Amino acid sequence: MRVSKAGLLVVAAIVIPIVVEFRTALSWFGIELSVLEGVALAVTIVLAIVVWAVWPSDGNGNAETEPTDPE
Protein backbone atom coordinates (compact mmCIF):
# COMPACT_ATOMS: atom_id res chain seq x y z
CA MET A 1 0.00 0.00 0.00
CA ARG A 2 1.40 3.37 -1.01
CA VAL A 3 -0.29 5.39 1.74
CA SER A 4 -1.28 4.52 5.29
CA LYS A 5 -4.92 3.91 6.12
CA ALA A 6 -4.93 7.04 8.26
CA GLY A 7 -3.57 9.01 5.32
CA LEU A 8 -6.38 7.73 3.11
CA LEU A 9 -8.92 8.81 5.71
CA VAL A 10 -7.42 12.30 5.82
CA VAL A 11 -7.45 12.58 2.02
CA ALA A 12 -11.08 11.44 1.90
CA ALA A 13 -12.00 14.02 4.54
CA ILE A 14 -10.28 16.77 2.54
CA VAL A 15 -11.88 15.81 -0.78
CA ILE A 16 -15.43 16.48 0.45
CA PRO A 17 -14.99 20.24 1.14
CA ILE A 18 -12.99 20.60 -2.07
CA VAL A 19 -15.89 19.16 -4.09
CA VAL A 20 -18.37 21.46 -2.33
CA GLU A 21 -16.22 24.49 -3.09
CA PHE A 22 -15.77 23.24 -6.67
CA ARG A 23 -19.55 23.28 -7.07
CA THR A 24 -19.56 26.89 -5.84
CA ALA A 25 -16.76 27.90 -8.20
CA LEU A 26 -18.53 26.29 -11.16
CA SER A 27 -21.70 28.22 -10.35
CA TRP A 28 -19.77 31.47 -10.95
CA PHE A 29 -19.39 30.35 -14.56
CA GLY A 30 -23.05 29.35 -14.89
CA ILE A 31 -22.45 25.61 -14.50
CA GLU A 32 -24.75 24.08 -11.93
CA LEU A 33 -24.07 20.71 -10.31
CA SER A 34 -26.76 19.04 -8.24
CA VAL A 35 -25.99 17.59 -4.83
CA LEU A 36 -26.21 14.08 -6.29
CA GLU A 37 -23.69 14.97 -9.00
CA GLY A 38 -21.39 16.42 -6.33
CA VAL A 39 -21.64 13.23 -4.28
CA ALA A 40 -20.94 11.14 -7.37
CA LEU A 41 -17.90 13.29 -8.15
CA ALA A 42 -16.58 12.96 -4.58
CA VAL A 43 -17.10 9.19 -4.56
CA THR A 44 -15.33 8.88 -7.90
CA ILE A 45 -12.35 10.91 -6.68
CA VAL A 46 -12.07 8.97 -3.41
CA LEU A 47 -12.39 5.65 -5.26
CA ALA A 48 -9.65 6.67 -7.71
CA ILE A 49 -7.35 7.61 -4.81
CA VAL A 50 -8.04 4.32 -3.02
CA VAL A 51 -7.35 2.32 -6.20
CA TRP A 52 -4.09 4.23 -6.68
CA ALA A 53 -3.12 3.66 -3.03
CA VAL A 54 -3.62 -0.11 -3.09
CA TRP A 55 -2.16 -0.66 -6.57
CA PRO A 56 1.35 -2.18 -6.40
CA SER A 57 3.97 0.46 -7.14
CA ASP A 58 6.18 -1.70 -9.41
CA GLY A 59 3.47 -3.73 -11.14
CA ASN A 60 4.38 -7.21 -9.86
CA GLY A 61 2.90 -7.05 -6.38
CA ASN A 62 6.12 -6.00 -4.66
CA ALA A 63 5.76 -2.56 -3.09
CA GLU A 64 9.51 -2.07 -2.61
CA THR A 65 10.99 0.61 -4.82
CA GLU A 66 14.62 0.47 -3.67
CA PRO A 67 16.92 -2.32 -4.85
CA THR A 68 18.16 -4.68 -2.18
CA ASP A 69 21.85 -4.72 -1.31
CA PRO A 70 23.44 -8.14 -2.06
CA GLU A 71 25.97 -7.76 0.77
Buried (B, 14 or more C-beta within 10 A) or exposed (E): EBBEEEEBEEBBEEBBEEBBEBBEEEEEEEEEBEEEEBEEBBEEBBEEBBEEBEEEEEEEEEEEEEEEEEE
